[in-house]
Amino acid sequence: MSGPAPRVRLPLFPLPVVLFPTAALPLHIFEPRYRRMVARCLEFDRKFGLIHHDADEQGPFLSEPGRVGCIAEIETFQPLPDGRSILLARGVDRFVIDDGIESEEPYYEALVSPYMDEERALDLLHRREHSLTLFEQVVGALPDEPERLPELDINHELSFPLARTIEVSPPWQQTFLELRDEACRLAELDRVFRAALD
């Protein structure tokens, strides 16, 4: 019998964007506290937690327990002469905040746990094929074929790679990120694809 998922200490980067697992995100790092955070990540495991937060709508970020984000891993790092930097981060896995941490660091930190899908004894291959077919119909109906599309494989989790291809509001993306069932996520995408086809 497996025990509870291990909690880890994770630096947090609240931004008004949502990062999905497998998605790439370029970032311009200029605030001193996040310069420090990135330097620490590069010294350690190159990972931080990106969590959706719009200060204009939600007020100050408080590291509230229960909030869900995505672990980002720094793939490339380009320092600039004045201390700023450009980096490319890629989404790895989802996490949920268990508790905020007060530390001497200038950036946010929290204790987090993995945020996993609920286990379902369901063969998703047919379900993924259906969503992929709808997606291909949408792409085929576009006046110009997109320049870059992600590699899509029905033998692996498909909802997050598909979600990367559509432009929707961050609140919708955050709700999508928090769904704990791939079949439910695919059903949400199907609604978006059908609306595009209509």
Buried (B, 14 or more C-beta within 10 A) or exposed (E): EEEEBEBBEBBBBBBEBBBBBBBBBEBEBEEEEBBBBBBBBBEEEBBBBBBBBBEEEEEEBEBEEEBBBBBBBBEEBEBEEEEEBBBBBBBBEBBBBBEBBEEEEEBBBBBBBEBEBEEEEEEBEEBBEBBBEBBEEBBEEEEEEEEEEBEBEBEEBBBBBBBBBBEEEBEBBBEBBBBBBBBBBBBBBBEBBEEBEE
